[in-house]
Amino acid sequence: MFIIVGVVLLSVATYDYMTTKVSTDQAISRAAEVVEESKEIKKMEAFQPELGEPVGVLTIPKLDVSLPIIEGTEEEMLAKGVGHFTSTAWPSEGEQILLSGHRDTVFKNFGELEVGDVFIVELSYGTFEYVIRSHTIVDKDDTSIIREMGEEMLTLSTCYPFHLLGAAPERYVIYAEPV
């Protein structure tokens, strides 16, 4: 009986992983297309992302990964890539930009990042580089990280602890400043 339960659980986990991988791969392809197609716009005023659509690419050189940025942070959006919290700013608007992702998919190696590491955000109106200045761990219900900061700040959030199975009690938050 334990073997059957184990096989079923492993099958479900494998299916979830593969489904997320396919969705993420499709979204990164579409995000790269959107960025490339829109390069001639080059105006932030024309940047009006639709909820649930790929809008750009987040590159993390240290982890050698490029991830699609999806407008919105609902579960269906996070299954495709890194979600942009809709009430926060975009690069060059001079305020907080909040991106979130799952710790077991797009941000699975987040624990390897350190102060000084770089993020690159590529959108239709430009490419923006940020450097990690600090990180913190907060309670999963702590919404104080979503706020006006008075300066441009890329904030990235994921569940914590990284290797915990099931629902996580905390969030790992990285703050990165424009270069």
Secondary structure, DSSP 8 states (H G I E B T S, - for coil): -HHHHHHHHHHHHHHHHHHHHHHHHHHHHHHHHHHHHTTTT--GGG----TTSEEEEEEEGGGTEEEEEEE--SHHHHTTSEEE-TTS--TTSSSEEEEE--TTTTTTTGGG--TT-EEEEEETTEEEEEEEEEEEEEETT--TTSS--SS-EEEEEEEESTT--SS-SEEEEEEEEE-
